[in-house]
Each structure stands twice: as structure tokens, then as C-alpha cells.
Amino acid sequence: MSAVTGPAQRRRPRSALPWLAAPALVLFVGFAVVPLIGVFALSFTTWDGIGAIHATGLTSWRKVLTDPGLPHALWVTFLVMAVSWAVQTPLSILLGTFLAGRQRYRAVLGVVYFIPLMLSSAAIALAYKALLDPNFGLGAGLDIQALSKDWLGRPGLAFGVVIFVVSWQFIPFHSLIYQGGVQQIPQSLYEAAQLDGAGRVRQFFSITLPQLKYTIITSSTLMVVGSLTFFDLIFILTEGGPGDATRVLALDMYKRGFQASLMGPASVIAVILVLVGLGLALLLRRLGGRDAGASQLEGA
């Protein structure tokens, strides 16, 4: 005899998931969506940050888009993004793979590597600026000619210092991501490779790297989008100089908005930064494949 099932009995119990996600959604709307709408509205105005706000249509957009400094700032931003990604990614993968080992000393080294990430960007920039000072820095103090250069006064050297300091600060974070990814790779894959006679280098390129595909996509997205927000570190180290050699878009936005009191053009650059970040994030997700959420792990 089959059980009688009415509409009330067939009704599924309500899930609590929407209510659990509601606080995060409220915070996201309040601290991300609403300010973004406000910045977009300010980009169509003229405002010095104190007085009345005047709607001026596309005046700020025309002013920014016809400024020859915008293509240069975009070029420097993409250059910092590309070079810092090229430096950080291979080093982070190697360090993450090394730290994923079971030896206890590797866990201790992992804690030491993580220290730079706990320091503020401003403190790191101030420390490196003092260490690299040609008159009172490390080179002058230890009388080492190779270090006694005007590191922040020459365009090429200043750019290299920015890349080095950014990599020094953020490689530990991405190493931690890769360490977790490597530890999730099934040991049976390595055991099978050893039975086939594959060495450690062959195992790294044939097993570890392919299994880290989505981890690389995630880490790269964080690196690329995060590089658009580099401001405090570059502002303290070089203030965008020498000349405009390290003037990235985020620094350009600050100088227009808070030093020149041009909130309209600064808001235009903020909107451009958001659009560039969204485009790059979608491109990286596209490169990861349509089913980027699927697991690469054996048996998953």
C-alpha cells in the first residue's frame, strides 16, 4: 500500500542558507556596491572635496581620457602587474611545493616566510627606503659599493625596487595557497610515478603543476587584481618617480583627488580601475575553463 503524499508532505523544508548569507550580502552592498555607485556618480561632477558638488556631465571623463598621462599610467600599471606576476608565480609555486613536505623544519621555515605578510605596506616601504638611502643606508653604513647606488633616483632601479619589495611582501601569501594545493594532491599519483621510474623533476612537471591548474588561476587572479591597488607602498618609496617612472593608476587617482582636489577626474580613474579589474578577473576565469569550479583531484 503506497503512502498518501499531499502537497504539504511533498513540500521540502526551507533551507537556512539564504539567511546565513544575508549578513555578508548586506555588508557587500553597503561597503562595495553603494560606494561604487557613489564614485560612478561623482565621475560626472566637479568637486574639490569640500564645497558644493556641481554636475558637469562628461567634462571629467573628457579631461581624463584626453590627458597624455593616462596611457602612461596604464602602461606602468600593466608593467608592474606583468613583471610582479612573472616573479611571484614561479617562486611561490616552488616555495609552496617545498613547504608542503612533511618534515618539521619545513613547517618552521613556513612560519618564518609568513612574517613579511603580517607587516604593513607602509612600514615595509619606510624600512626599505631607509635601507636603500645612498647616504645613510645599508651600502653607506657597511661601505659596500654595490649597494651604494641611488636606487630610488633612477627610473630602471626604482622600478626594480618596487617589484622586489612587492614580491618580498606577497610571495609568502601565494606560497601558502600553493602549499595547500600541493598537500591536496593524492600521494597515489606520486607512488605510481615512482613505480614508472619518474624522478622528482618529472613528477613536478607531470603531476604537481597540472594538478595546481586551478590554484594557479586563483593565485594569479589575486595577484593581477591586487596589483591594481598598489598605492601606499609606491607612494612612500618613490611617490611615482623619478619623473613618472612608477606612477601607477592608483597613485595617479590619489594625486588627482587628494593633492589636486579634483574628485571628478579621480572618480573617473577609480571607475577605470574597477572596469580593468573586472575584465582581467573574467579573462583569467575564462582561461581556467568553463568548469573552473570542478576539482582536478583524483576521485573527486
C-alpha positions as CSV (number, residue, x, y, z in Angstrom):
1,M,0.0,0.0,0.0
2,S,1.5,3.2,-1.1
3,A,1.6,6.1,1.4
4,V,-0.6,9.1,0.7
5,T,1.5,12.2,0.0
6,G,-0.2,15.5,-0.1
7,P,1.2,18.9,-1.2
8,A,2.1,19.7,2.4
9,Q,4.0,16.4,2.8
10,R,5.9,16.9,-0.5
11,R,7.0,20.4,0.4
12,R,10.7,20.5,1.1
13,P,11.9,22.1,4.4
14,R,13.1,25.6,3.9
15,S,16.9,25.9,3.7
16,A,18.6,28.3,6.1
17,L,21.3,29.1,3.6
18,P,19.8,32.3,2.3
19,W,19.5,33.7,5.9
20,L,23.1,32.7,6.6
21,A,24.3,34.6,3.5
22,A,22.2,37.6,4.2
23,P,24.7,39.4,6.6
24,A,27.6,39.0,4.0
25,L,25.3,40.3,1.3
26,V,24.3,43.3,3.3
27,L,28.0,44.1,4.1
28,F,28.9,43.7,0.4
29,V,26.2,46.0,-0.8
30,G,26.9,48.6,2.0
31,F,30.7,48.7,1.6
32,A,31.2,47.8,-2.1
33,V,28.2,48.4,-4.3
34,V,26.9,51.6,-2.7
35,P,30.4,53.3,-2.7
36,L,31.0,52.2,-6.2
37,I,27.7,53.8,-7.3
38,G,28.7,57.0,-5.5
39,V,32.1,57.1,-7.2
40,F,30.4,56.5,-10.6
41,A,28.1,59.4,-9.9
42,L,31.0,61.6,-8.8
43,S,32.7,61.0,-12.1
44,F,30.0,63.2,-13.8
45,T,30.6,66.1,-11.4
46,T,33.1,68.8,-10.5
47,W,34.0,68.8,-6.8
48,D,37.0,69.9,-4.8
49,G,36.2,67.6,-1.8
50,I,34.9,70.4,0.4
51,G,32.5,72.7,-1.4
52,A,29.3,72.1,-3.3
53,I,29.1,69.3,-5.9
54,H,28.3,70.5,-9.4
55,A,27.0,68.2,-12.1
56,T,29.1,68.8,-15.2
57,G,28.2,65.8,-17.4
58,L,31.1,64.2,-19.3
59,T,33.6,67.0,-18.5
60,S,35.7,64.9,-16.1
61,W,35.7,61.9,-18.5
62,R,36.9,64.1,-21.4
63,K,39.6,65.7,-19.2
64,V,41.0,62.3,-18.1
65,L,40.6,60.4,-21.4
66,T,42.5,63.2,-23.3
67,D,45.2,63.5,-20.7
68,P,48.5,62.0,-22.1
69,G,49.4,61.0,-18.6
70,L,46.6,58.3,-18.6
71,P,48.1,56.0,-21.2
72,H,51.5,56.2,-19.4
73,A,49.9,55.4,-16.0
74,L,48.1,52.5,-17.6
75,W,51.3,51.2,-19.2
76,V,53.2,51.4,-15.9
77,T,50.3,49.7,-14.1
78,F,50.3,46.8,-16.6
79,L,54.1,46.6,-16.5
80,V,54.1,46.3,-12.7
81,M,51.3,43.8,-12.9
82,A,53.1,41.6,-15.5
83,V,56.6,41.7,-14.1
84,S,55.4,41.1,-10.5
85,W,53.3,38.2,-11.6
86,A,56.2,36.7,-13.6
87,V,58.5,37.0,-10.5
88,Q,56.0,35.9,-7.8
89,T,54.3,32.9,-9.5
90,P,57.3,30.6,-10.1
91,L,58.8,31.5,-6.8
92,S,55.5,30.9,-4.9
93,I,55.0,27.6,-6.6
94,L,58.5,26.4,-5.8
95,L,58.3,27.6,-2.2
96,G,54.7,26.2,-1.7
97,T,55.8,22.8,-3.1
98,F,58.9,22.8,-0.8
99,L,56.8,23.8,2.3
100,A,54.2,21.1,1.6
101,G,56.7,18.5,2.7
102,R,56.1,16.5,5.9
103,Q,59.5,17.5,7.5
104,R,59.1,19.5,10.7
105,Y,61.8,22.1,9.8
106,R,59.8,23.0,6.7
107,A,56.8,23.9,8.9
108,V,59.2,26.2,10.9
109,L,60.5,27.8,7.8
110,G,56.9,28.3,6.6
111,V,56.2,30.4,9.7
112,V,59.4,32.5,9.1
113,Y,58.4,33.0,5.4
114,F,55.0,34.2,6.5
115,I,56.3,37.1,8.6
116,P,56.5,39.8,5.8
117,L,52.8,39.3,5.1
118,M,52.0,40.4,8.7
119,L,53.8,43.7,8.3
120,S,52.0,46.8,6.9
121,S,53.0,48.0,3.4
122,A,53.8,51.5,4.8
123,A,56.2,50.1,7.4
124,I,57.9,47.9,4.8
125,A,58.2,50.8,2.4
126,L,59.7,53.1,5.1
127,A,62.2,50.3,6.1
128,Y,63.4,49.7,2.5
129,K,63.6,53.4,1.8
130,A,65.9,53.9,4.7
131,L,68.0,50.8,3.9
132,L,68.4,51.9,0.3
133,D,69.3,55.5,1.0
134,P,72.6,56.2,-0.8
135,N,73.9,58.4,2.0
136,F,72.7,56.8,5.2
137,G,71.5,53.3,4.1
138,L,72.9,49.8,4.2
139,G,75.5,50.5,1.4
140,A,77.0,53.6,3.1
141,G,76.9,52.0,6.5
142,L,78.7,48.8,5.5
143,D,80.8,50.6,2.9
144,I,79.5,48.2,0.1
145,Q,79.9,50.0,-3.3
146,A,77.4,47.6,-5.0
147,L,74.7,48.8,-2.6
148,S,75.7,52.5,-2.6
149,K,73.5,53.4,-5.6
150,D,70.7,55.9,-6.0
151,W,68.2,53.1,-6.0
152,L,65.1,55.3,-6.0
153,G,66.5,58.1,-8.1
154,R,66.9,56.3,-11.4
155,P,63.9,55.0,-13.3
156,G,65.1,51.5,-14.0
157,L,66.4,50.9,-10.5
158,A,63.3,52.4,-8.9
159,F,61.0,50.1,-10.9
160,G,63.2,47.1,-9.9
161,V,63.0,48.1,-6.2
162,V,59.2,48.4,-6.4
163,I,58.9,44.9,-8.0
164,F,61.4,43.4,-5.4
165,V,59.5,44.9,-2.4
166,V,56.1,43.9,-3.7
167,S,57.3,40.3,-4.4
168,W,59.1,40.2,-1.0
169,Q,55.8,41.1,0.8
170,F,53.3,38.9,-1.2
171,I,55.2,35.8,-2.1
172,P,54.6,34.3,1.3
173,F,50.8,34.6,0.9
174,H,50.8,32.9,-2.5
175,S,53.2,30.2,-1.3
176,L,50.6,29.4,1.4
177,I,48.0,29.0,-1.3
178,Y,50.2,26.7,-3.3
179,Q,51.3,24.8,-0.2
180,G,47.6,23.9,0.5
181,G,47.1,23.0,-3.2
182,V,50.1,20.6,-3.2
183,Q,49.0,18.9,0.0
184,Q,45.7,18.1,-1.6
185,I,47.3,16.1,-4.4
186,P,46.8,12.3,-3.8
187,Q,50.1,10.5,-2.9
188,S,49.0,7.6,-5.1
189,L,49.8,9.7,-8.1
190,Y,53.4,10.2,-6.9
191,E,53.7,6.5,-5.9
192,A,52.6,5.4,-9.4
193,A,55.1,7.8,-11.0
194,Q,57.9,6.4,-8.8
195,L,57.0,2.8,-9.9
196,D,57.3,4.1,-13.5
197,G,60.8,5.4,-12.8
198,A,59.9,9.1,-12.8
199,G,62.3,11.4,-10.9
200,R,61.3,14.4,-8.8
201,V,61.7,16.9,-11.6
202,R,59.5,14.8,-13.9
203,Q,56.9,14.3,-11.1
204,F,56.8,18.1,-10.6
205,F,56.2,18.9,-14.2
206,S,53.9,15.9,-14.9
207,I,51.9,15.8,-11.7
208,T,52.3,18.8,-9.4
209,L,51.9,21.6,-12.0
210,P,48.9,20.1,-13.8
211,Q,47.2,19.4,-10.5
212,L,47.7,23.0,-9.5
213,K,46.0,24.4,-12.6
214,Y,43.0,26.0,-10.7
215,T,45.3,27.0,-7.8
216,I,47.4,28.9,-10.3
217,I,44.3,30.6,-11.7
218,T,43.1,31.6,-8.3
219,S,46.5,32.9,-7.2
220,S,47.0,34.7,-10.5
221,T,43.6,36.4,-10.2
222,L,44.5,37.7,-6.7
223,M,47.9,38.9,-7.9
224,V,46.7,40.7,-11.0
225,V,43.6,42.3,-9.5
226,G,45.6,43.1,-6.3
227,S,48.3,44.8,-8.3
228,L,45.8,47.4,-9.4
229,T,45.6,48.6,-5.8
230,F,49.3,49.2,-5.2
231,F,49.4,52.7,-3.8
232,D,50.8,53.1,-0.3
233,L,54.0,51.1,-0.9
234,I,54.8,53.0,-4.2
235,F,53.7,56.4,-2.7
236,I,56.2,56.1,0.2
237,L,59.0,54.5,-1.8
238,T,59.0,56.8,-4.9
239,E,55.9,59.0,-5.0
240,G,55.6,57.8,-8.6
241,G,59.0,59.0,-9.6
242,P,61.6,59.6,-10.6
243,G,59.6,61.6,-13.2
244,D,56.6,59.4,-13.8
245,A,58.6,56.1,-13.9
246,T,56.5,54.4,-11.2
247,R,53.3,56.4,-11.4
248,V,50.7,53.7,-11.5
249,L,47.0,54.3,-12.0
250,A,46.0,54.1,-8.3
251,L,48.7,56.7,-7.4
252,D,47.5,58.9,-10.2
253,M,44.0,58.7,-8.8
254,Y,45.3,59.7,-5.3
255,K,47.3,62.7,-6.7
256,R,44.4,64.0,-8.7
257,G,41.8,63.5,-5.9
258,F,43.6,64.5,-2.7
259,Q,46.6,66.6,-3.8
260,A,44.9,68.5,-6.7
261,S,41.4,68.4,-5.2
262,L,39.9,67.1,-8.5
263,M,37.5,64.5,-7.2
264,G,35.7,64.2,-10.6
265,P,38.7,63.1,-12.6
266,A,39.9,60.9,-9.7
267,S,36.5,59.2,-9.7
268,V,36.9,58.6,-13.4
269,I,40.2,56.8,-12.8
270,A,38.5,54.8,-10.0
271,V,35.8,53.6,-12.4
272,I,38.5,52.7,-15.0
273,L,40.4,50.7,-12.3
274,V,37.2,48.8,-11.5
275,L,36.5,48.0,-15.1
276,V,40.1,46.9,-15.8
277,G,40.0,44.7,-12.7
278,L,36.7,43.1,-13.6
279,G,37.9,42.5,-17.2
280,L,41.1,40.8,-16.1
281,A,39.3,38.7,-13.5
282,L,36.8,37.4,-16.1
283,L,39.6,36.8,-18.6
284,L,41.5,34.7,-16.1
285,R,38.4,32.8,-15.2
286,R,37.8,32.2,-18.9
287,L,41.4,30.9,-19.3
288,G,40.7,28.4,-16.5
289,G,37.9,26.8,-18.5
290,R,34.2,26.8,-18.3
291,D,34.1,24.3,-15.4
292,A,36.7,26.2,-13.3
293,G,34.9,25.1,-10.1
294,A,35.4,21.4,-10.8
295,S,38.1,19.6,-8.9
296,Q,41.2,18.3,-10.6
297,L,41.9,15.8,-7.9
298,E,41.8,12.1,-8.4
299,G,38.4,10.6,-7.4
300,A,36.8,14.0,-6.7
